[in-house]
Amino acid sequence: MILEVAILDVKPGMEAEFEQNFAKAQAIISSMSGYVSHQLQRCIETPNRYILLVNWQTLADHELGFRQSAEYQEWKALLHHFYDPFPTVEHYQPVYDESF
C-alpha cells in the first residue's frame, strides 16, 4: 500500500467553501480503482492548512489511474482554485506499522 500525502494551504477565508467542495470531491476519489481510504484533517495552529492522506494499492493507481482520468478533471475543477501555493504531493511506503 502507498500513502499519498498532500499539505493543502487554502486561501484564507475560503475554508468553508473548500470543505463543502471537498465533501463532493471525495466521492470522485473513493470511486477510483486502487483507492483504499482517505482522511482530510484541518490544522489547529494554521486553520487554513489541511492535510490530505490517501491510501492507494499502488503508486500507479494514483499517478496513472487517477491523475490521468476524466474524474481527475472533475476533482481539479472542484478543488484546485482554493490552493495557494499549489500543494506538493509525496508518496510514502510502509517501513513499520504495528497494525500489520
MOPAC internal coordinates of N, CA, C and O (Angstrom, degrees):
PM7 1SCF
backbone

  N    0.0000 0     0.00 0     0.00 0    0    0    0
  C    1.4572 1     0.00 0     0.00 0    1    0    0
  C    1.5276 1   108.78 1     0.00 0    2    1    0
  O    1.2310 1   121.22 1   -34.31 1    3    2    1
  N    1.3173 1   115.27 1   145.69 1    3    2    1
  C    1.4570 1   123.51 1  -179.58 1    5    3    2
  C    1.5273 1   108.29 1  -117.51 1    6    5    3
  O    1.2310 1   120.82 1   -42.20 1    7    6    5
  N    1.3393 1   116.03 1   137.80 1    7    6    5
  C    1.4554 1   121.56 1   176.87 1    9    7    6
  C    1.5234 1   108.92 1  -105.88 1   10    9    7
  O    1.2310 1   120.81 1   -60.27 1   11   10    9
  N    1.3067 1   116.05 1   119.73 1   11   10    9
  C    1.4682 1   122.65 1   172.72 1   13   11   10
  C    1.5196 1   107.19 1   -88.93 1   14   13   11
  O    1.2310 1   120.40 1   -48.83 1   15   14   13
  N    1.3370 1   116.84 1   131.17 1   15   14   13
  C    1.4629 1   122.19 1   179.86 1   17   15   14
  C    1.5183 1   108.51 1  -125.38 1   18   17   15
  O    1.2310 1   120.73 1   -55.94 1   19   18   17
  N    1.3301 1   116.21 1   124.06 1   19   18   17
  C    1.4654 1   121.23 1   177.78 1   21   19   18
  C    1.5201 1   108.95 1  -131.48 1   22   21   19
  O    1.2310 1   120.77 1   -53.48 1   23   22   21
  N    1.3248 1   116.14 1   126.52 1   23   22   21
  C    1.4629 1   122.08 1   173.06 1   25   23   22
  C    1.5260 1   105.84 1   -92.20 1   26   25   23
  O    1.2310 1   121.00 1   -60.05 1   27   26   25
  N    1.3276 1   115.69 1   119.95 1   27   26   25
  C    1.4608 1   121.68 1  -174.19 1   29   27   26
  C    1.5272 1   110.02 1  -110.88 1   30   29   27
  O    1.2310 1   120.53 1   -71.64 1   31   30   29
  N    1.3125 1   116.60 1   108.36 1   31   30   29
  C    1.4586 1   121.20 1   174.43 1   33   31   30
  C    1.5249 1   107.44 1   -93.59 1   34   33   31
  O    1.2310 1   121.20 1   -70.39 1   35   34   33
  N    1.3326 1   115.31 1   109.61 1   35   34   33
  C    1.4597 1   122.85 1  -178.15 1   37   35   34
  C    1.5307 1   108.35 1   -89.87 1   38   37   35
  O    1.2310 1   120.86 1   -39.67 1   39   38   37
  N    1.3129 1   115.96 1   140.33 1   39   38   37
  C    1.4587 1   119.94 1   178.72 1   41   39   38
  C    1.5285 1   109.13 1   -55.72 1   42   41   39
  O    1.2310 1   120.05 1   -50.08 1   43   42   41
  N    1.3416 1   117.51 1   129.92 1   43   42   41
  C    1.4597 1   120.75 1  -178.28 1   45   43   42
  C    1.5301 1   112.09 1   -52.80 1   46   45   43
  O    1.2310 1   121.42 1   -42.30 1   47   46   45
  N    1.3293 1   114.89 1   137.70 1   47   46   45
  C    1.4546 1   121.63 1  -179.69 1   49   47   46
  C    1.5200 1   113.84 1    89.01 1   50   49   47
  O    1.2310 1   120.38 1   174.06 1   51   50   49
  N    1.3311 1   116.87 1    -5.94 1   51   50   49
  C    1.4641 1   120.57 1  -178.00 1   53   51   50
  C    1.5305 1   112.20 1  -109.34 1   54   53   51
  O    1.2310 1   120.60 1  -168.63 1   55   54   53
  N    1.3289 1   116.45 1    11.37 1   55   54   53
  C    1.4620 1   120.16 1  -174.87 1   57   55   54
  C    1.5299 1   112.77 1   -61.36 1   58   57   55
  O    1.2310 1   119.95 1   134.81 1   59   58   57
  N    1.3136 1   117.70 1   -45.19 1   59   58   57
  C    1.4737 1   120.51 1  -177.75 1   61   59   58
  C    1.5260 1   111.01 1   -63.60 1   62   61   59
  O    1.2310 1   120.50 1   136.52 1   63   62   61
  N    1.3204 1   116.65 1   -43.48 1   63   62   61
  C    1.4666 1   120.43 1   179.24 1   65   63   62
  C    1.5344 1   110.56 1   -65.81 1   66   65   63
  O    1.2310 1   120.79 1   139.70 1   67   66   65
  N    1.3425 1   116.10 1   -40.30 1   67   66   65
  C    1.4647 1   120.07 1   176.76 1   69   67   66
  C    1.5267 1   110.56 1   -59.08 1   70   69   67
  O    1.2310 1   120.27 1   132.88 1   71   70   69
  N    1.3177 1   117.09 1   -47.12 1   71   70   69
  C    1.4659 1   120.63 1  -179.07 1   73   71   70
  C    1.5284 1   111.48 1   -62.41 1   74   73   71
  O    1.2310 1   120.20 1   141.77 1   75   74   73
  N    1.3237 1   117.23 1   -38.23 1   75   74   73
  C    1.4731 1   120.78 1   176.73 1   77   75   74
  C    1.5283 1   110.84 1   -64.01 1   78   77   75
  O    1.2310 1   120.68 1   136.20 1   79   78   77
  N    1.3197 1   116.30 1   -43.80 1   79   78   77
  C    1.4643 1   119.80 1   179.49 1   81   79   78
  C    1.5231 1   110.94 1   -68.62 1   82   81   79
  O    1.2310 1   120.63 1   143.71 1   83   82   81
  N    1.3310 1   116.40 1   -36.29 1   83   82   81
  C    1.4658 1   118.50 1   178.77 1   85   83   82
  C    1.5254 1   110.15 1   -64.65 1   86   85   83
  O    1.2310 1   120.28 1   143.43 1   87   86   85
  N    1.3173 1   117.07 1   -36.57 1   87   86   85
  C    1.4702 1   120.13 1   177.84 1   89   87   86
  C    1.5255 1   110.59 1   -57.48 1   90   89   87
  O    1.2310 1   120.19 1   144.18 1   91   90   89
  N    1.3259 1   117.23 1   -35.82 1   91   90   89
  C    1.4699 1   121.42 1   176.25 1   93   91   90
  C    1.5312 1   110.86 1   -75.58 1   94   93   91
  O    1.2310 1   120.79 1   136.80 1   95   94   93
  N    1.3201 1   116.10 1   -43.20 1   95   94   93
  C    1.4720 1   121.59 1  -174.20 1   97   95   94
  C    1.5234 1   112.68 1   -67.98 1   98   97   95
  O    1.2310 1   119.91 1   151.23 1   99   98   97
  N    1.3182 1   117.78 1   -28.77 1   99   98   97
  C    1.4639 1   118.42 1  -176.42 1  101   99   98
  C    1.5288 1   112.06 1   -64.98 1  102  101   99
  O    1.2310 1   119.82 1   155.34 1  103  102  101
  N    1.3191 1   117.94 1   -24.66 1  103  102  101
  C    1.4665 1   120.45 1   175.47 1  105  103  102
  C    1.5279 1   110.63 1   -66.85 1  106  105  103
  O    1.2310 1   120.65 1   149.52 1  107  106  105
  N    1.3201 1   116.36 1   -30.48 1  107  106  105
  C    1.4664 1   120.75 1   178.79 1  109  107  106
  C    1.5192 1   109.91 1   -67.82 1  110  109  107
  O    1.2310 1   120.55 1   125.91 1  111  110  109
  N    1.3256 1   116.56 1   -54.09 1  111  110  109
  C    1.4641 1   119.53 1  -174.72 1  113  111  110
  C    1.5288 1   111.40 1   -66.22 1  114  113  111
  O    1.2310 1   120.46 1   142.98 1  115  114  113
  N    1.3088 1   116.74 1   -37.02 1  115  114  113
  C    1.4716 1   119.08 1  -176.90 1  117  115  114
  C    1.5239 1   112.47 1   -71.90 1  118  117  115
  O    1.2310 1   120.01 1   168.40 1  119  118  117
  N    1.3317 1   117.58 1   -11.60 1  119  118  117
  C    1.4606 1   120.65 1   178.36 1  121  119  118
  C    1.5242 1   112.87 1   -90.91 1  122  121  119
  O    1.2310 1   120.10 1   175.37 1  123  122  121
  N    1.3300 1   117.41 1    -4.63 1  123  122  121
  C    1.4588 1   121.31 1  -173.21 1  125  123  122
  C    1.5279 1   111.99 1   -80.27 1  126  125  123
  O    1.2310 1   121.38 1   -32.33 1  127  126  125
  N    1.3216 1   114.96 1   147.67 1  127  126  125
  C    1.4613 1   121.32 1   176.04 1  129  127  126
  C    1.5256 1   109.34 1   -62.49 1  130  129  127
  O    1.2310 1   120.52 1   -45.63 1  131  130  129
  N    1.3132 1   116.60 1   134.37 1  131  130  129
  C    1.4558 1   121.40 1   179.11 1  133  131  130
  C    1.5139 1   114.72 1    88.54 1  134  133  131
  O    1.2310 1   120.33 1   170.42 1  135  134  133
  N    1.3319 1   116.97 1    -9.58 1  135  134  133
  C    1.4724 1   121.19 1   177.04 1  137  135  134
  C    1.5220 1   109.21 1   -67.65 1  138  137  135
  O    1.2310 1   120.55 1   -41.86 1  139  138  137
  N    1.3425 1   116.56 1   138.14 1  139  138  137
  C    1.4628 1   121.78 1   177.71 1  141  139  138
  C    1.5268 1   110.81 1  -113.59 1  142  141  139
  O    1.2310 1   120.21 1   125.79 1  143  142  141
  N    1.3367 1   117.21 1   -54.21 1  143  142  141
  C    1.4663 1   121.07 1  -178.00 1  145  143  142
  C    1.5265 1   109.07 1  -168.00 1  146  145  143
  O    1.2310 1   121.14 1   -12.07 1  147  146  145
  N    1.3436 1   115.42 1   167.93 1  147  146  145
  C    1.4644 1   119.49 1   175.53 1  149  147  146
  C    1.5222 1   110.87 1  -151.68 1  150  149  147
  O    1.2310 1   121.89 1   -18.94 1  151  150  149
  N    1.3289 1   113.99 1   161.06 1  151  150  149
  C    1.4702 1   122.73 1   173.77 1  153  151  150
  C    1.5236 1   107.73 1  -140.55 1  154  153  151
  O    1.2310 1   120.55 1   -38.41 1  155  154  153
  N    1.3054 1   116.55 1   141.59 1  155  154  153
  C    1.4599 1   122.28 1   168.77 1  157  155  154
  C    1.5162 1   105.66 1  -120.69 1  158  157  155
  O    1.2310 1   120.80 1   -56.83 1  159  158  157
  N    1.3291 1   116.08 1   123.17 1  159  158  157
  C    1.4581 1   120.62 1  -179.93 1  161  159  158
  C    1.5239 1   109.48 1  -125.16 1  162  161  159
  O    1.2310 1   121.36 1   -36.09 1  163  162  161
  N    1.3415 1   115.00 1   143.91 1  163  162  161
  C    1.4639 1   121.68 1  -179.19 1  165  163  162
  C    1.5183 1   109.38 1  -100.96 1  166  165  163
  O    1.2310 1   120.96 1   -42.12 1  167  166  165
  N    1.3285 1   115.77 1   137.88 1  167  166  165
  C    1.4639 1   121.90 1  -179.14 1  169  167  166
  C    1.5299 1   110.18 1   -73.03 1  170  169  167
  O    1.2310 1   120.55 1   -43.90 1  171  170  169
  N    1.2976 1   116.55 1   136.10 1  171  170  169
  C    1.4649 1   121.78 1   178.15 1  173  171  170
  C    1.5297 1   110.65 1   -74.19 1  174  173  171
  O    1.2310 1   120.38 1   135.00 1  175  174  173
  N    1.3333 1   116.88 1   -45.00 1  175  174  173
  C    1.4646 1   120.60 1  -176.07 1  177  175  174
  C    1.5289 1   113.22 1   -75.80 1  178  177  175
  O    1.2310 1   120.36 1   149.66 1  179  178  177
  N    1.3192 1   116.92 1   -30.34 1  179  178  177
  C    1.4623 1   122.13 1  -179.13 1  181  179  178
  C    1.5283 1   107.17 1  -127.37 1  182  181  179
  O    1.2310 1   120.02 1   -91.84 1  183  182  181
  N    1.3405 1   117.58 1    88.16 1  183  182  181
  C    1.4670 1   121.46 1  -169.06 1  185  183  182
  C    1.5282 1   116.44 1   -61.68 1  186  185  183
  O    1.2310 1   119.62 1   164.67 1  187  186  185
  N    1.3293 1   118.34 1   -15.33 1  187  186  185
  C    1.4601 1   118.67 1   176.74 1  189  187  186
  C    1.5320 1   111.90 1   -96.36 1  190  189  187
  O    1.2310 1   120.12 1  -170.06 1  191  190  189
  N    1.3359 1   117.38 1     9.94 1  191  190  189
  C    1.4647 1   122.13 1   178.42 1  193  191  190
  C    1.5316 1   109.28 1  -107.75 1  194  193  191
  O    1.2310 1   121.62 1   -44.35 1  195  194  193
  N    1.3215 1   114.51 1   135.65 1  195  194  193
  C    1.4588 1   122.49 1   179.01 1  197  195  194
  C    1.5239 1   108.59 1  -127.73 1  198  197  195
  O    1.2310 1   121.05 1   -21.66 1  199  198  197
  N    1.3074 1   115.60 1   158.34 1  199  198  197
  C    1.4514 1   120.93 1   170.72 1  201  199  198
  C    1.5254 1   107.12 1  -122.66 1  202  201  199
  O    1.2310 1   121.45 1   -49.70 1  203  202  201
  N    1.3214 1   114.84 1   130.30 1  203  202  201
  C    1.4498 1   121.60 1   177.02 1  205  203  202
  C    1.5180 1   107.80 1  -109.20 1  206  205  203
  O    1.2310 1   120.85 1   -56.23 1  207  206  205
  N    1.3157 1   115.98 1   123.77 1  207  206  205
  C    1.4577 1   123.03 1   178.44 1  209  207  206
  C    1.5171 1   107.74 1  -117.93 1  210  209  207
  O    1.2310 1   120.57 1   -58.82 1  211  210  209
  N    1.3314 1   116.52 1   121.18 1  211  210  209
  C    1.4587 1   120.71 1  -179.94 1  213  211  210
  C    1.5184 1   108.32 1  -127.04 1  214  213  211
  O    1.2310 1   120.66 1   -53.16 1  215  214  213
  N    1.3142 1   116.34 1   126.84 1  215  214  213
  C    1.4586 1   121.48 1   174.97 1  217  215  214
  C    1.5256 1   108.75 1   -94.36 1  218  217  215
  O    1.2310 1   121.41 1   -51.95 1  219  218  217
  N    1.3260 1   114.91 1   128.05 1  219  218  217
  C    1.4567 1   123.48 1   177.83 1  221  219  218
  C    1.5240 1   108.70 1  -120.57 1  222  221  219
  O    1.2310 1   120.59 1   -28.07 1  223  222  221
  N    1.3090 1   116.48 1   151.93 1  223  222  221
  C    1.4633 1   119.31 1   176.26 1  225  223  222
  C    1.5224 1   110.74 1   -65.72 1  226  225  223
  O    1.2310 1   119.93 1   137.97 1  227  226  225
  N    1.3405 1   117.75 1   -42.03 1  227  226  225
  C    1.4678 1   121.84 1   179.05 1  229  227  226
  C    1.5215 1   109.48 1  -139.88 1  230  229  227
  O    1.2310 1   120.74 1   -17.33 1  231  230  229
  N    1.3153 1   116.20 1   162.67 1  231  230  229
  C    1.4629 1   121.41 1   175.53 1  233  231  230
  C    1.5286 1   110.44 1   -62.14 1  234  233  231
  O    1.2310 1   120.51 1   140.81 1  235  234  233
  N    1.3204 1   116.63 1   -39.19 1  235  234  233
  C    1.4676 1   120.91 1   179.60 1  237  235  234
  C    1.5235 1   111.80 1   -62.40 1  238  237  235
  O    1.2310 1   119.84 1   147.72 1  239  238  237
  N    1.3284 1   117.91 1   -32.28 1  239  238  237
  C    1.4672 1   119.90 1   177.55 1  241  239  238
  C    1.5241 1   110.80 1   -59.10 1  242  241  239
  O    1.2310 1   120.23 1   143.73 1  243  242  241
  N    1.3272 1   117.18 1   -36.27 1  243  242  241
  C    1.4567 1   120.62 1   178.65 1  245  243  242
  C    1.5242 1   111.34 1   -83.39 1  246  245  243
  O    1.2310 1   120.69 1   124.11 1  247  246  245
  N    1.3199 1   116.29 1   -55.89 1  247  246  245
  C    1.4594 1   121.52 1  -172.03 1  249  247  246
  C    1.5302 1   112.97 1   -67.30 1  250  249  247
  O    1.2310 1   119.91 1   140.01 1  251  250  249
  N    1.3070 1   117.79 1   -39.99 1  251  250  249
  C    1.4661 1   121.00 1  -177.71 1  253  251  250
  C    1.5222 1   111.69 1  -101.42 1  254  253  251
  O    1.2310 1   120.90 1   127.94 1  255  254  253
  N    1.3327 1   115.88 1   -52.06 1  255  254  253
  C    1.4600 1   120.02 1  -175.62 1  257  255  254
  C    1.5120 1   114.16 1   -63.85 1  258  257  255
  O    1.2310 1   120.42 1   134.65 1  259  258  257
  N    1.3341 1   116.81 1   -45.35 1  259  258  257
  C    1.4632 1   119.99 1  -178.30 1  261  259  258
  C    1.5210 1   112.00 1   -89.02 1  262  261  259
  O    1.2310 1   120.14 1   125.32 1  263  262  261
  N    1.3246 1   117.33 1   -54.68 1  263  262  261
  C    1.4673 1   120.68 1  -172.84 1  265  263  262
  C    1.5221 1   114.10 1   -65.80 1  266  265  263
  O    1.2310 1   119.74 1   160.77 1  267  266  265
  N    1.3108 1   118.09 1   -19.23 1  267  266  265
  C    1.4626 1   119.85 1   179.42 1  269  267  266
  C    1.5313 1   111.85 1  -106.97 1  270  269  267
  O    1.2310 1   120.90 1  -161.60 1  271  270  269
  N    1.3251 1   115.88 1    18.40 1  271  270  269
  C    1.4631 1   120.84 1  -177.09 1  273  271  270
  C    1.5311 1   111.99 1  -100.85 1  274  273  271
  O    1.2310 1   121.07 1   -17.21 1  275  274  273
  N    1.3139 1   115.56 1   162.79 1  275  274  273
  C    1.4660 1   121.33 1   173.09 1  277  275  274
  C    1.5221 1   109.99 1   -64.51 1  278  277  275
  O    1.2310 1   120.52 1   146.01 1  279  278  277
  N    1.3326 1   116.62 1   -33.99 1  279  278  277
  C    1.4648 1   120.76 1   179.37 1  281  279  278
  C    1.5285 1   111.47 1   -62.02 1  282  281  279
  O    1.2310 1   120.31 1   146.47 1  283  282  281
  N    1.3314 1   117.02 1   -33.53 1  283  282  281
  C    1.4655 1   120.47 1   178.13 1  285  283  282
  C    1.5273 1   110.65 1   -62.71 1  286  285  283
  O    1.2310 1   120.15 1   145.79 1  287  286  285
  N    1.3130 1   117.32 1   -34.21 1  287  286  285
  C    1.4672 1   120.54 1   178.70 1  289  287  286
  C    1.5296 1   110.18 1   -64.35 1  290  289  287
  O    1.2310 1   120.18 1   143.10 1  291  290  289
  N    1.3246 1   117.25 1   -36.90 1  291  290  289
  C    1.4761 1   121.34 1   175.68 1  293  291  290
  C    1.5217 1   110.18 1   -65.82 1  294  293  291
  O    1.2310 1   120.69 1   133.93 1  295  294  293
  N    1.3453 1   116.28 1   -46.07 1  295  294  293
  C    1.4714 1   123.29 1   177.78 1  297  295  294
  C    1.5239 1   109.64 1   -55.70 1  298  297  295
  O    1.2310 1   121.14 1   131.23 1  299  298  297
  N    1.3119 1   115.43 1   -48.77 1  299  298  297
  C    1.4544 1   122.77 1  -179.00 1  301  299  298
  C    1.5371 1   110.92 1   -59.66 1  302  301  299
  O    1.2310 1   120.29 1   134.46 1  303  302  301
  N    1.3271 1   117.05 1   -45.54 1  303  302  301
  C    1.4689 1   121.24 1  -179.83 1  305  303  302
  C    1.5289 1   111.91 1   -63.32 1  306  305  303
  O    1.2310 1   120.35 1   144.97 1  307  306  305
  N    1.3158 1   116.93 1   -35.03 1  307  306  305
  C    1.4623 1   121.02 1  -179.92 1  309  307  306
  C    1.5275 1   113.15 1   -75.01 1  310  309  307
  O    1.2310 1   119.87 1   146.61 1  311  310  309
  N    1.3439 1   117.86 1   -33.39 1  311  310  309
  C    1.4608 1   119.69 1  -166.56 1  313  311  310
  C    1.5198 1   117.63 1  -121.14 1  314  313  311
  O    1.2310 1   118.98 1   148.07 1  315  314  313
  N    1.3084 1   119.55 1   -31.93 1  315  314  313
  C    1.4648 1   120.04 1  -167.52 1  317  315  314
  C    1.5225 1   114.24 1   -65.26 1  318  317  315
  O    1.2310 1   119.12 1   155.23 1  319  318  317
  N    1.3097 1   119.28 1   -24.77 1  319  318  317
  C    1.4714 1   120.35 1  -179.07 1  321  319  318
  C    1.5347 1   112.95 1   -74.26 1  322  321  319
  O    1.2310 1   119.97 1   172.46 1  323  322  321
  N    1.3250 1   117.66 1    -7.54 1  323  322  321
  C    1.4688 1   120.61 1   179.15 1  325  323  322
  C    1.5287 1   113.06 1   -84.05 1  326  325  323
  O    1.2310 1   119.34 1   161.96 1  327  326  325
  N    1.3173 1   118.87 1   -18.04 1  327  326  325
  C    1.4597 1   122.07 1  -167.61 1  329  327  326
  C    1.5206 1   113.51 1   -90.32 1  330  329  327
  O    1.2310 1   121.06 1   -44.02 1  331  330  329
  N    1.3365 1   115.57 1   135.98 1  331  330  329
  C    1.4557 1   122.67 1   172.13 1  333  331  330
  C    1.5200 1   108.68 1  -155.75 1  334  333  331
  O    1.2310 1   120.35 1   -72.85 1  335  334  333
  N    1.3262 1   116.93 1   107.15 1  335  334  333
  C    1.4554 1   129.59 1     0.11 1  337  335  334
  C    1.5295 1   111.19 1   -76.77 1  338  337  335
  O    1.2310 1   121.21 1    -8.12 1  339  338  337
  N    1.3358 1   115.28 1   171.88 1  339  338  337
  C    1.4575 1   119.11 1   177.08 1  341  339  338
  C    1.5260 1   108.41 1   -66.24 1  342  341  339
  O    1.2310 1   120.11 1   -42.93 1  343  342  341
  N    1.3275 1   117.40 1   137.07 1  343  342  341
  C    1.4657 1   120.11 1  -173.20 1  345  343  342
  C    1.5295 1   114.24 1   -69.72 1  346  345  343
  O    1.2310 1   122.10 1   -30.63 1  347  346  345
  N    1.3160 1   113.58 1   149.37 1  347  346  345
  C    1.4563 1   121.75 1   168.61 1  349  347  346
  C    1.5136 1   106.60 1   -89.80 1  350  349  347
  O    1.2310 1   120.63 1   -45.71 1  351  350  349
  N    1.3075 1   116.40 1   134.29 1  351  350  349
  C    1.4626 1   121.75 1   179.04 1  353  351  350
  C    1.5152 1   107.74 1  -114.75 1  354  353  351
  O    1.2310 1   120.94 1   -50.33 1  355  354  353
  N    1.3292 1   115.80 1   129.67 1  355  354  353
  C    1.4606 1   121.38 1   178.46 1  357  355  354
  C    1.5192 1   109.04 1  -126.02 1  358  357  355
  O    1.2310 1   121.39 1   -20.50 1  359  358  357
  N    1.3212 1   114.95 1   159.50 1  359  358  357
  C    1.4629 1   121.31 1  -178.80 1  361  359  358
  C    1.5244 1   109.31 1  -122.02 1  362  361  359
  O    1.2310 1   121.28 1   -39.29 1  363  362  361
  N    1.3160 1   115.15 1   140.71 1  363  362  361
  C    1.4599 1   121.88 1  -177.63 1  365  363  362
  C    1.5213 1   109.79 1  -128.03 1  366  365  363
  O    1.2310 1   121.89 1   -31.18 1  367  366  365
  N    1.3311 1   113.99 1   148.82 1  367  366  365
  C    1.4610 1   119.63 1   174.95 1  369  367  366
  C    1.5161 1   108.14 1  -120.91 1  370  369  367
  O    1.2310 1   120.13 1   -29.14 1  371  370  369
  N    1.3228 1   117.36 1   150.86 1  371  370  369
  C    1.4599 1   120.98 1  -175.57 1  373  371  370
  C    1.5418 1   112.74 1   -64.18 1  374  373  371
  O    1.2310 1   121.67 1   -39.87 1  375  374  373
  N    1.3062 1   114.41 1   140.13 1  375  374  373
  C    1.4581 1   122.04 1   169.84 1  377  375  374
  C    1.5203 1   107.69 1  -110.27 1  378  377  375
  O    1.2310 1   121.49 1   133.43 1  379  378  377
  N    1.3173 1   114.75 1   -46.57 1  379  378  377
  C    1.4637 1   120.70 1   177.62 1  381  379  378
  C    1.5162 1   108.11 1  -147.67 1  382  381  379
  O    1.2310 1   120.59 1   -44.23 1  383  382  381
  N    1.3190 1   116.48 1   135.77 1  383  382  381
  C    1.4573 1   122.01 1   177.07 1  385  383  382
  C    1.5141 1   106.98 1  -151.16 1  386  385  383
  O    1.2310 1   120.62 1   -64.62 1  387  386  385
  N    1.3033 1   116.41 1   115.38 1  387  386  385
  C    1.4686 1   119.52 1  -176.17 1  389  387  386
  C    1.5046 1   112.94 1   -68.02 1  390  389  387
  O    1.2310 1   119.85 1   169.70 1  391  390  389
  N    1.3318 1   117.89 1   -10.30 1  391  390  389
  C    1.4773 1   118.54 1   179.99 1  393  391  390
  C    1.5288 1   111.88 1   -84.14 1  394  393  391
  O    1.2310 1   119.80 1   172.55 1  395  394  393
  N    1.3175 1   117.99 1    -7.45 1  395  394  393
  C    1.4784 1   120.53 1   178.78 1  397  395  394
  C    1.5078 1   110.56 1   -68.72 1  398  397  395
  O    1.2310 1   120.10 1   180.00 1  399  398  397

